[in-house]
């Protein structure tokens, strides 16, 4: 890519990739991406008008040869290590937005966890937190 991917754009990439992992992007997941980008501190100063361009950028990367590998490496290169767990938490948040985890979403989370070197305890804590937040009565 000619442009350097910003930290917020890399986080958008993560959320779009997990949402699109199963071949479609449900409205609940798209809405979650927009809401998260509006209020989370990590997106402070990020122009929400850039969400759609970032979405298109990562879709273009994914459409290419070895797109998944390139996109994952782009994300890792754009993020400082202290935000790796944040990226994973955002992926889990979007994946659970529709209260259903497809096998392709689970596989993407595994790939992301491995690429960002998220340890098992951290991953388990993030995943357990999502279960607790989305539990129904």
ROZAPA-617103 format. One record per residue: x, y, z of N, C-alpha, C, CB in turn. Coordinates in steps of 0.2 Angstrom, whole numbers, padded with zeros to 4 digits, always signed. Glycine has a CB too. Example, Ala and Ser with C-alpha at 12.3 -4.5 7.8 and 13.67 -1.06 7.14 Angstrom:
ROZAPA-617103
+0066-0028+0039+0062-0022+0039+0066-0016+0039+0057-0022+0045/+0064-0011+0035+0068-0005+0036+0064+0000+0039+0070-0003+0029/
This chain:
ROZAPA-617103
+0004-0006+0000+0000+0000+0000+0004+0006+0000-0005+0000+0006/+0002+0011-0004+0006+0017-0004+0005+0021+0003+0003+0022-0010/+0000+0021+0006-0002+0025+0012+0000+0021+0018-0009+0027+0012/+0002+0024+0023+0004+0021+0029-0003+0020+0033+0009+0025+0034/-0005+0014+0035-0011+0013+0039-0011+0016+0046-0013+0006+0039/-0015+0020+0047-0015+0023+0054-0018+0018+0059-0020+0029+0054/-0017+0019+0066-0019+0015+0071-0026+0014+0071-0017+0018+0078/-0030+0019+0070-0038+0018+0070-0040+0014+0064-0041+0025+0070/-0037+0016+0058-0038+0012+0052-0037+0005+0053-0035+0015+0046/-0031+0003+0056-0029-0004+0057-0035-0007+0062-0022-0004+0060/-0037-0004+0066-0042-0007+0071-0049-0008+0067-0044-0002+0077/-0050-0003+0062-0056-0004+0058-0055-0010+0054-0057+0003+0054/-0049-0011+0051-0048-0017+0047-0049-0023+0051-0040-0017+0045/-0047-0023+0057-0048-0029+0061-0056-0031+0062-0045-0028+0068/-0060-0025+0063-0067-0026+0064-0070-0028+0058-0070-0020+0067/-0068-0025+0052-0071-0027+0046-0070-0034+0044-0069-0022+0040/-0063-0036+0045-0061-0043+0043-0065-0048+0047-0054-0044+0045/-0066-0047+0054-0070-0052+0058-0077-0052+0055-0069-0051+0065/-0080-0047+0054-0087-0046+0052-0088-0050+0045-0089-0039+0051/-0083-0049+0041-0083-0052+0034-0081-0059+0033-0080-0048+0029/-0078-0062+0039-0075-0068+0039-0080-0074+0036-0073-0070+0046/-0086-0073+0037-0091-0078+0035-0094-0077+0028-0096-0079+0040/-0091-0072+0025-0094-0070+0018-0099-0065+0018-0097-0076+0015/-0102-0062+0024-0106-0057+0024-0105-0053+0030-0114-0059+0023/-0108-0047+0030-0107-0042+0035-0114-0040+0038-0103-0036+0033/-0116-0044+0043-0123-0042+0046-0123-0035+0048-0124-0047+0052/-0129-0032+0048-0131-0025+0050-0129-0024+0057-0138-0024+0049/-0130-0029+0062-0128-0029+0069-0121-0028+0070-0130-0035+0073/-0117-0031+0066-0109-0030+0066-0107-0024+0063-0106-0036+0062/-0110-0021+0058-0108-0015+0055-0110-0009+0060-0112-0014+0048/-0116-0010+0063-0118-0005+0067-0113-0005+0073-0125-0006+0070/-0111-0010+0076-0106-0011+0081-0100-0007+0079-0105-0018+0083/-0097-0009+0073-0091-0005+0071-0092+0002+0072-0089-0008+0064/-0097+0005+0069-0098+0012+0069-0099+0015+0076-0105+0014+0065/-0102+0011+0081-0103+0014+0088-0096+0014+0091-0108+0009+0091/-0093+0008+0090-0086+0008+0094-0081+0013+0091-0083+0001+0092/-0081+0015+0085-0077+0020+0082-0079+0027+0084-0077+0019+0074/-0085+0028+0087-0088+0034+0089-0086+0036+0096-0095+0035+0088/-0086+0030+0100-0085+0032+0108-0079+0029+0111-0091+0030+0111/-0075+0024+0108-0069+0022+0112-0063+0027+0112-0067+0015+0109/-0060+0027+0117-0054+0032+0117-0049+0031+0112-0051+0031+0124/-0048+0024+0110-0043+0023+0105-0044+0026+0098-0042+0015+0104/-0051+0028+0097-0053+0031+0091-0053+0039+0092-0059+0029+0089/-0051+0042+0098-0051+0049+0099-0048+0052+0093-0048+0051+0106/-0051+0057+0090-0048+0061+0085-0049+0058+0078-0041+0063+0086/-0052+0052+0078-0053+0048+0071-0059+0051+0068-0053+0041+0072/-0058+0053+0062-0064+0056+0058-0068+0050+0056-0062+0060+0052/-0075+0049+0058-0079+0044+0057-0080+0043+0049-0085+0044+0061/-0079+0049+0046-0080+0048+0038-0075+0044+0035-0079+0056+0035/-0070+0042+0039-0064+0038+0036-0066+0030+0037-0058+0039+0040/-0072+0029+0041-0073+0022+0042-0075+0018+0035-0080+0021+0046/-0079+0021+0031-0080+0018+0024-0074+0017+0020-0086+0022+0021/-0070+0022+0019-0064+0021+0015-0059+0016+0018-0060+0028+0015/-0058+0015+0025-0054+0010+0028-0057+0003+0026-0054+0011+0036/-0064+0003+0027-0067-0003+0025-0066-0005+0018-0075-0003+0026/-0066-0001+0013-0065-0002+0006-0057-0004+0005-0066+0004+0002/-0053-0001+0009-0046-0003+0008-0045-0010+0010-0042+0002+0013/-0047-0012+0016-0046-0019+0018-0049-0024+0014-0048-0019+0026/-0055-0022+0011-0059-0027+0007-0054-0028+0000-0066-0024+0005/-0051-0022-0002-0047-0023-0008-0041-0027-0007-0045-0016-0010/-0038-0026-0001-0032-0030+0001-0034-0038+0001-0029-0028+0008/-0040-0039+0005-0042-0046+0005-0044-0049-0001-0048-0046+0010/-0046-0045-0006-0048-0048-0013-0041-0050-0017-0051-0043-0017/-0036-0048-0015-0029-0049-0018-0026-0056-0016-0024-0044-0017/-0021-0058-0020-0018-0064-0019-0015-0064-0012-0012-0065-0024/-0016-0069-0008-0013-0069-0001-0016-0063+0003-0006-0069-0001/-0022-0061+0002-0025-0055+0005-0025-0055+0013-0031-0054+0002/-0027-0061+0015-0028-0062+0022-0021-0061+0026-0031-0069+0024/-0016-0064+0023-0009-0063+0026-0007-0056+0026-0004-0068+0022/-0008-0053+0020-0006-0046+0019-0010-0041+0024-0007-0044+0012/-0016-0042+0025-0020-0038+0029-0018-0039+0036-0028-0040+0028/-0017-0045+0039-0015-0047+0045-0008-0043+0047-0014-0054+0047/-0003-0044+0042+0003-0041+0043+0003-0033+0043+0008-0043+0037/-0002-0030+0039-0003-0023+0039-0005-0021+0046-0008-0021+0033/-0010-0025+0048-0013-0023+0055-0007-0023+0060-0018-0028+0057/-0003-0029+0060+0002-0029+0065+0007-0024+0065+0006-0036+0064/+0009-0022+0059+0014-0017+0057+0011-0010+0060+0016-0016+0050/+0005-0009+0059+0002-0002+0060+0001-0001+0068-0005-0001+0057/+0000-0006+0072-0002-0006+0079+0005-0007+0083-0007-0011+0081/+0005-0002+0088+0010-0004+0093+0008-0010+0097+0011+0003+0098/+0013-0014+0100+0011-0020+0103+0007-0019+0109+0018-0023+0106/+0007-0013+0112+0002-0012+0118-0005-0012+0116+0004-0005+0121/-0006-0011+0109-0013-0011+0107-0016-0018+0104-0014-0006+0102/-0011-0023+0104-0013-0029+0101-0019-0032+0105-0007-0034+0102/-0019-0032+0111-0025-0034+0115-0031-0030+0113-0024-0035+0123/-0030-0024+0112-0036-0020+0111-0039-0022+0104-0034-0012+0110/-0035-0023+0099-0037-0026+0093-0041-0032+0093-0031-0026+0088/-0038-0037+0097-0042-0043+0098-0048-0042+0102-0037-0048+0102/-0048-0038+0107-0055-0036+0110-0060-0033+0105-0054-0031+0116/-0058-0029+0101-0063-0026+0096-0065-0032+0091-0059-0021+0092/-0061-0036+0089-0063-0042+0085-0068-0046+0088-0057-0046+0083/-0067-0048+0095-0072-0052+0099-0078-0048+0099-0069-0054+0106/-0078-0042+0101-0084-0037+0101-0088-0038+0095-0082-0030+0103/-0085-0037+0089-0089-0037+0083-0091-0044+0082-0085-0034+0077/-0087-0049+0083-0089-0056+0081-0095-0058+0085-0083-0060+0083/-0096-0055+0091-0101-0057+0096-0107-0053+0095-0099-0058+0103/-0107-0048+0091-0113-0043+0090-0119-0046+0088-0111-0038+0085/-0119-0051+0084-0125-0054+0082-0127-0060+0086-0125-0056+0075/-0123-0061+0092-0124-0067+0097-0123-0073+0094-0131-0066+0100/-0119-0074+0089-0118-0080+0085-0111-0080+0083-0123-0082+0080/-0107-0085+0084-0100-0086+0082-0100-0091+0076-0095-0087+0087/-0099-0089+0070-0098-0094+0065-0091-0097+0065-0099-0090+0058/-0090-0103+0062-0083-0106+0063-0078-0102+0059-0084-0113+0059/-0080-0098+0054-0075-0094+0050-0073-0088+0055-0078-0091+0044/-0078-0086+0059-0076-0080+0063-0071-0083+0069-0082-0077+0067/-0073-0089+0071-0068-0092+0076-0061-0093+0073-0071-0099+0079/-0061-0095+0067-0055-0096+0064-0051-0090+0063-0056-0100+0057/-0054-0084+0061-0051-0078+0060-0048-0076+0067-0056-0073+0057/-0052-0076+0072-0050-0074+0079-0044-0078+0081-0055-0076+0084/-0043-0085+0079-0037-0089+0080-0031-0086+0076-0038-0096+0078/-0032-0084+0070-0027-0082+0066-0025-0075+0069-0029-0081+0059/-0029-0071+0071-0027-0064+0073-0024-0065+0080-0034-0060+0074/-0026-0069+0084-0023-0070+0091-0016-0073+0089-0027-0076+0095/-0015-0077+0085-0008-0080+0083-0003-0074+0080-0008-0086+0078/-0006-0070+0076-0002-0065+0072+0000-0060+0077-0006-0062+0067/-0005-0058+0082-0003-0053+0087+0000-0056+0093-0009-0049+0088/+0001-0062+0093+0004-0065+0099+0001-0064+0105+0012-0063+0099/-0006-0065+0105-0010-0064+0111-0009-0070+0115-0017-0062+0109/-0007-0070+0121-0007-0076+0125-0013-0079+0127-0002-0075+0132/-0014-0085+0129-0020-0089+0130-0024-0086+0136-0019-0096+0131/-0021-0084+0141-0024-0081+0147-0028-0074+0145-0019-0080+0153/-0024-0070+0141-0027-0063+0139-0033-0065+0134-0021-0059+0135/-0032-0069+0130-0037-0071+0125-0043-0073+0129-0035-0076+0120/-0042-0078+0133-0048-0081+0137-0051-0075+0141-0045-0086+0142/-0048-0071+0144-0051-0065+0148-0055-0061+0144-0045-0061+0152/-0052-0059+0138-0056-0055+0133-0063-0059+0131-0052-0053+0127/-0062-0065+0129-0068-0069+0127-0073-0070+0132-0065-0076+0124/-0070-0071+0138-0075-0072+0144-0079-0066+0145-0071-0075+0150/-0075-0060+0145-0079-0054+0146-0084-0053+0141-0073-0048+0145/-0083-0054+0135-0088-0054+0130-0094-0058+0131-0086-0055+0122/-0093-0064+0133-0098-0069+0135-0103-0066+0141-0096-0076+0138/-0099-0063+0146-0103-0060+0152-0107-0054+0149-0098-0058+0157/-0104-0050+0145-0108-0044+0143-0114-0045+0138-0103-0039+0139/-0114-0051+0135-0119-0052+0130-0124-0058+0133-0116-0054+0123/-0123-0060+0139-0127-0065+0142-0134-0062+0142-0124-0067+0148/-0139-0067+0141-0146-0065+0142-0149-0068+0148-0150-0068+0135/-0154-0065+0150-0157-0067+0157-0161-0074+0156-0162-0062+0159/
